[in-house]
Structure formats: C-alpha cells, structure tokens
C-alpha cells in the first residue's frame, strides 16, 4: 500500500459509494509523513526509527566465553592439564594462556590471549589436579570472537524499523542515549449523541453509556499515537463545530456518530462550516456504510458511524492504516488466510467484514464467523479475534472456501491453548454441524492433493513484513550444528540484480519475471574443518531444504505465492548476485501476490491446475519396510 506525501485540496466533488479498497487508497494518498523528533532511547519503544544506528565498537569487544568452563588450546586435546587461574565476567585475564595449562572462565568473561576453545564445566572432569581437555575439542568452540556479532561502525538498526523492547536493548548496547524517530500524529476523538452518557454515569431508561470514545482512544494508542484527547458533544451543529475548532491543532480528528442521512446526522454540515473538504462519503461495506473521510489542510478527518462495530471497523481499517503510514510503517494489517469453517451467506451488494474466531487445527487456520445481532452488538463480537472479508453474491460462501482475515487479537488452537467456540445461534441462521471424518488420514491427504503450483503473479507490491516473516521462518529451520552453511540472496524487481537474474531464466519460467522478489538459494558445497580434511557438505543441502520449506510454508500461510524452481542458467545466476566460490546455486524462489491465471500461457495454466497426485505416495512415511 502506498502512502502519500501529504493532504491536498481536491477540486472535484467528493466520491460516494466507493469500494473499500478504493477508500483505503484515498486515505493513504492523503496521509503524509510528519517529520522527525529526538527522543530518549528509554522512551522510544513503539516509535519508528528515522536514522540508521551504527555500532560504536566491535561486539563483542573481546573474545567472549559463551559458557562457564575452561580456556584451553587445541594442542592439549586428550590431555589432563592444571588450572592456573580464573577470569570472571567483567574482569581481565592476568596474562596469556600457555600450552599445557587451562584457565577457568565464566560466561561472558574475556578469554585470555591464546585461548583456542572453551570446554564446558560439565565436559571437563575438573578436580583439584586439573581438568581434561576432550579429544574432540575444536578451535573456536564456545567462543564468540571479537567483532563476530558486529564490527565497529556496522549498521545495527536501519531507519524505518519499529523500536521494540529487543531493539531498545540493541540501542542501549551501542550507547545510543537518544535517537531520531518519525513523529507520531496527535489525535482528537469527538463522539456525538444526545442518548450517550459518560461511561461512569448511570444511564436513564433511554440512554446508553458511551463506549466508542474509550474504544477509539485505546485503538489509537495501540496504533502508536502518544497524544490523544476525547470530547463528547450533543447532537447540535454549533457544538460539533466548536469541538472541531478545539481540535484544530491535532493531526488526525476522528468523529463517531452523526455521519449518516438522518435528521440528527449533523457532522457533514459541521465539517463544511469548519472548512474541511470531504474526499469520500459512504463506502460499499458492512458495517460502516456511511463512513466519511475529509481533509483540512494537512489534517485528516474521519467520520465514523456511531454503531460500535462500524466505528471499530472504520478505525481498524482506515484510521489505523493512516496512522501507520504517517510514521513510516506498512499500513496493511496483520492477516493470514484460512478455510471457512461453516457456510456463510452475504446478502446485499456490499463487502462484509465479519467478526470471526480463528483457531489453529491440523489443517491450518479454521475461520468461524461470529454471528451477531448487527453492528451495535458489542457482546456477540467481543469473542472474535479477527475480521474475515467476504464478498457479496447470490451463492453462499461454502465451508472450506479459502478466505482472507485480519487479526484483532491472539489466535487460539493448537500451540495457543484450547480453541474457544463461537456462540451457537439457534434458528434459521444456524448451520448444520459437519459430521467428523471416518478416515483419520483423509483430511490430510485431501489437503495434499488440492495443492497447486499457482504461478500467476499480480503486479502488486508484497508487504515487507510478510517477506520478513518468511525469511525469519527460514532462519528457524533445524540445524545439526552446521553453522547455517546456506544463504538466501534476495533481489527486488526493478533493480539490476533482479534484471540480471531474470535474464538467466529458461523460456518455460518466464512467468517468474512478474515476481516482486527472486531469491537465490546457495549452499556451501564443502565442509571445512580446522583439524580434518575438507569433505562434501551433504548435510548442508538437507538443512537448506528445511529452511526453504519453512520459507515457502510461512509465505503461503500469509497469502503469498512462493514458488521454487530450477529452470535457469546456473552460472549466470551465480554471476548475477555474486555467489562466491565454495557455494553452489541450487534453486531460485519467486515471491509475489497471486494474480490472474488467465495471464499465463496455456501450458503453464494446465500444469498449475492439475492435482499433485504424486504427493500422497511420495510424502507419506512407510512403516516396517519400503513398499
């Protein structure tokens, strides 16, 4: 999603009855950056870094012992040697380590000069007469070498990242007492309605307690807003104008209520009197059809409908996106894809954003729509942890349909505690329960055979956080202590490396030129050992395969196309991204957003559409003997 350079006056008449995607585009086009400010590092969590931060010295600044043990030389392997000293964390060694001796070192302590390895206490058979250096000790064992984490002057955090507690620790570690961050917008909330009383007051028979104001303030703070105020006003045009005037110094103004077409929907007229220019009014969505967006100079103004779930959706989808864009973050909400757990019909002609409960089961994310009494029903929607987007149509959305959802809260299910069932609704809206499968493996094999290659790629940017999630998943692949002897080289479309890689593709893989990213997977072909001859590194190929599997799985779960292929000129790909000697280019991965299969050639479409019938035979484990 692109974010604009700032609000601007639009000469044409405001748009009306726009689609939800177009509405979001118009909001982001008006949401500009607000400059930078200097803040104390200790209070910077949640801010977005506006400068690169570099390491003030090498890290670690010395050869650091990674565990309690003994500093030794490799030449003493298999021998028993005396322990001649001790170095604690923060202390200095008395002198260099001499062969035929050992020095006790604590975790985090500097190793004496001459140390080649640290033997853990539990492997040293230590006693008063000394310790035994294991026969298999190797150079570098349990030592973090000086500068092995970061060299002096190396960038430790890039501009544009959100400062988390872990990144704050990095800033403190390199002595960054203050940092430049993108300025977050200030926000004013104006709620309207004669029927609303403050949340702490006792309502009359026809009154309700105000919940929208506190909810919007909470959502604003969760989105990164530091300064936010709230005022409630009566259904009176002058009172609303007065509240708008008081909010004139804030970057974002959010009104709740009074934006529809009723006698007491006075916000559009008040905005006109205040000098705001409406960009659009009414969005083809449920809930929140009367949503309004306007600008006044550089201010962004949102008119959210008064029903709680309409206000919630308006903020979640549009206001939050604007705030994130203004501070330099990806405005796209965190989301995923799953399978609809039950049939659901969308009436009318508007896109539905339905509260849902998403839980992990054996086949992935199961998405269960939460049935409520409408957009005023907070109680029914409160059990939801996500919003599922469902398009209108004459036919219902069938159970098992792949759907996209956006997270509102933490998921539940396998790995996150027991799943919480959605409330059961009796009557015509209730769905018949699905009978459990009698074949314990049927669902698994069915899911495998339904897999497709799907190589059609859309000309749409990939949200950077989704690429990062996929690469992070690759890093967590199991390893046998082989030091991750594989590398992923990422080339971005529009750059020289991407164009050079695209030129190496075979004609049958020309589809990959439409990808947003091409990733080259390179594996170290020989395993170097400090005391043994080098040997072919066969284990590295397996570990790279596990990492690649993690990457493809995570990217697919996030709704991306991540397709590995080997139809390219190997030598050309090596030269395109500078793969050094000692590494072998094994495969390339195309990553992008799924596009229209009709744009592919007929042969590729046919290959993508066929079921992967070989998978149930080649991917199951046979017991006792090979069949």
Secondary structure by P-SEA (a helix, b strand, c coil): cccccbbbbbcccccccccaaaaaaaaaaaccccbbbbbcccccccccccbbbbbccccccccccccbbbbbbcccccbbbbbcccccccccccccccccbbbbbcccccccccccccccccccccccccccccccccccccccccccccccccccccccccccaaaaaaaaaacccbbbbcbbbbbbbbbbcccccccccccccccccccaaaaaaaaaaaacccbbbbbbbcccaaaaaaaaaaaccccbbbbcccccccccccaaaaaaaaccccccccccccccccbbbbbcccbbbbbbcccaaaaaaaaaccaaaaaaaaaccccccccccccccbbbbbcccbbbbbbbbbbbccccbbbbbbbccccccccccccccbbbbbbbcccccccccbbbbbbcccccccccccccccccccccccccccccccccaaaaaaaaaacccccccccccccaaaaaaaaaaaaacccccccccbbbbbbccccaaaaaaaaaccccccccccccbbbbbbbbcbbbbcccccccaaaaaaaaaaaaaaaaaaaaaabbbbbbbccccaaaaaaaacccccccccbbbbbbcccccccccaaaaaaaacccccccccccccccccc
